[in-house]
Amino acid sequence: MTRFTLHGMFLSGPTYKVGLMLNLTGTPFDYEHVDLRSGAHKADAFLAKNRYGQVPVLDDHEKDECLCQSSVILDYLADETGQFGGKDRSSRLRAREWQLWGAGALTTGIYRSRAAKLGFFTFPEQVVEANLQMGLNALKELNMLLDGRDWLVGAGPTIADVDLYGIAAYAPQAGMDLGPYPVLRKWMAKVEALQGFRDVKTCLPQQTLKAS
Ligand SMILES: N[C@@H](CCC(=O)N[C@@H](CS)C(=O)NCC(=O)O)C(=O)O
C-alpha cells in the first residue's frame, strides 16, 4: 500500500501546495478526488478526517496520522521526508513565519479573486475590488521582501517557498499581472526549476466534474 493518500480537488490551491510538495520530495502518493460539488467534504466520513470540512487532507497510513491545513501538511512532510525543512530550528521557525504571512492577505487576495474570476463565488463588486487590491499589495510586498534573496529562508528552498509559490502561482488566474514584480518572477522561476516541479494544471489528476 502507498504510504500517503492525498484527498483533494484539482482546482484547489491548498491541495496543489500539498501535491507540489509530494512531487518535489519524490514521495509516492495515492490521490482521492473529493467531490465538493456533491458536498462530499461535509459528509460524516470526511468530517472525521477534517473537522473543517475542507480539502486537502493527507492520510499517512504508516503512522496512522490524518492531517489537514495545507501549511501544517507541508510542515509534516518536511519532517517525514527530511526535505525542505530548513537547516535548523531557527530556519523552520522563519519558514513558519512566512507560511503564516502567506495565509493572510496573499491567500485571501489571490484565491478569492481567482474564485470570483472563475465563477466559483459571486462577491459584491466592492469586495471583488478589495480582494484584487489586497492580492496585488501582497504580491508587491513579497516582491520587495524577496529582493536580495534566492529563497525565503536561508540558502535553499524550504516549505516556505513551496507554500507561498502555491499561492502566488494562481495570480494569473486571478487576473493579476506579475509583470511589475520582476524579483517575484525570478523567485517563481527558481521554484519551477526544482526537480519534480509540477504546475497548477498538471500536478493533480483532473477529475471530470460531475454535473450538479
Ligand atoms: N486553510 C485551509 C484552506 C482549505 C480550503 O479553503 N479548501 C477549500 C478548497 S480550496 C474547501 O475545501 N472549501 C470547501 C469549504 O470550505 O466548504 C488549507 O490551507 O488547507
PDBQT file of the ligand as one rigid body, heavy atoms in Angstrom, charges set to zero:
ROOT
HETATM    1  N1  LIG A 301      -6.657  26.835   5.299  1.00  0.00    +0.000 N 
HETATM    2  C1  LIG A 301      -7.029  25.674   4.521  1.00  0.00    +0.000 C 
HETATM    3  C2  LIG A 301      -7.986  26.137   3.421  1.00  0.00    +0.000 C 
HETATM    4  C3  LIG A 301      -8.587  24.963   2.681  1.00  0.00    +0.000 C 
HETATM    5  C4  LIG A 301      -9.702  25.404   1.749  1.00  0.00    +0.000 C 
HETATM    6  O1  LIG A 301     -10.109  26.578   1.720  1.00  0.00    +0.000 OA
HETATM    7  N2  LIG A 301     -10.200  24.443   0.985  1.00  0.00    +0.000 N 
HETATM    8  C5  LIG A 301     -11.307  24.713   0.099  1.00  0.00    +0.000 C 
HETATM    9  C6  LIG A 301     -10.988  24.276  -1.321  1.00  0.00    +0.000 C 
HETATM   10  S1  LIG A 301      -9.752  25.279  -1.993  1.00  0.00    +0.000 SA
HETATM   11  C7  LIG A 301     -12.516  23.906   0.541  1.00  0.00    +0.000 C 
HETATM   12  O2  LIG A 301     -12.395  22.753   0.896  1.00  0.00    +0.000 OA
HETATM   13  N3  LIG A 301     -13.675  24.541   0.513  1.00  0.00    +0.000 N 
HETATM   14  C8  LIG A 301     -14.895  23.940   0.875  1.00  0.00    +0.000 C 
HETATM   15  C9  LIG A 301     -15.498  24.552   2.116  1.00  0.00    +0.000 C 
HETATM   16  O3  LIG A 301     -14.856  25.369   2.777  1.00  0.00    +0.000 OA
HETATM   17  O4  LIG A 301     -16.651  24.223   2.392  1.00  0.00    +0.000 OA
HETATM   18  C10 LIG A 301      -5.781  24.990   3.950  1.00  0.00    +0.000 C 
HETATM   19  O5  LIG A 301      -4.787  25.679   3.698  1.00  0.00    +0.000 OA
HETATM   20  O6  LIG A 301      -5.781  23.767   3.800  1.00  0.00    +0.000 OA
ENDROOT
TORSDOF 0
